[in-house]
Amino acid sequence: MSRALVIEDDEVTASAIVAELQSHDFTATWADNGREGLALAISGKYDVITLDRMLPHFDGLTIVSTLRQLAIHTPVLMISALSDVDERVRGLRSGGDDYLTKPFSMIEMIARLEVLLRCGTSGMVSHCIDYGGLQVNLIAQTATLQGTPIPLLPTEFKLLTYLMRHAGKLVTRTMLFQEVWGYHFDPGTNIIDVHLARLRKKIAEPKAPIIQTIRGTGYVLVENH
């Protein structure tokens, strides 16, 4: 049975969340303010946390950023009435793993929590992709190789991200033109070759994943053993 901490100052919302969690075999603890919620979260007794954005004493951003600074990586689903893109990005960059806006479906909340639990306790789980020592952060738009930052231009980042999403699978030139450049036709240029050449140089390290060319067909990102 998974243990959930609900940090929410509105009693009606909190009661509904707790009831839904319990109906899905969670045990749930409720904190109605940021100070108590942070203290409970630091205890490390929970498998997942639902965290309201606006709270008395400490707000949600303060709580989640404090947890990450303390190397506490309990998955956090932030819940807020603040729904614009900038606020969602702030929540994720502060250390939240997912963001749900009010009003919301309880079924969707449970599904999101189940995803966080399946993915494990990584503070970056919702917005990072890892493959063979390569990692891209979809929120910060950064990439690293064995922990070392890789300087990528915006299109190179999009290209690497797409290849990593399809690691080990064939990616055709048509797919790249559509998904990276937004073309629905082959413009008859060598733009893909130029960007792939640059990208290969930037990840050219022993045992780093390599981009294989399948002549006449496309490309595959594979681990280099």
Order of alpha helices (4+ residues) and beta strands (2+ residues): beta-alpha-beta-alpha-beta-alpha-beta-alpha-beta-alpha-beta-beta-beta-beta-alpha-beta-alpha-alpha-beta-beta
